[in-house]
């Protein structure tokens, strides 16, 4: 039987954190592997500061960081899936279709995950 909480933190929250961190790492690896030249530095910097910025924004708006973590996990895994684990493809030729697919998949995954985790 699985525990309901780990040191007082619900297991589902820990799983979301792990999925978020793993998705962040997958996208980071794809950016490091796929980008060259002048765009590499700013893209890696923006990706590195995204988690803190998003969590801070959600806190300022009055939402908990769990909402942000669910959204970020969905965003990164959807990006990896839509671009074939090569995030640079998002802005390559035909990028508008990929962008639309990424937004739709992200919205769907965020909605479903939010309903499952938050029970609303």
Residue, then its C-alpha position, 0 to 999 in steps of 0.5 A: x500500500x502506497x503512503x498518502x503523504x511523504x513527510x506531510x506532503x501529499x504523494x500526488x504533489x511530489x509526483x507533480x514536482x518530479x514530473x515538472x523537474x524531469x520535463x524541465x530537464x528534458x527541454x533543457x537537454x533539447x535546447x543544449x543539443x539543438x541550439x547553436x550560435x547567438x540564440x543559444x545563450x538567451x534561450x538557455x537563460x530564459x529556460x533557467x529562470x522560467x520556474x522561479x518566475x512562474x512560481x513568483x507570478x502565481x504567488x503574486x496573483x494569489x494562486x498556489x505554486x501547485x497550479x504553476x507546477x502543474x502548468x509548467x509540467x504540462x507545458x514542458x512535456x507537451x513541448x517535448x512531445x510536439x517537437x520530438x524532443x527538439x524544442x528548437x523545432x518550435x521556431x523552425x519552418x512550419x513552426x506555427x502549426x507546432x506552436x498551435x499544437x503545443x498550445x492545444x496539448x498544453x491546455x488539455x494536459x493542464x486541464x486534465x491534470x488539474x482536475x485529477x490532482x486538485x479534484x475540481 
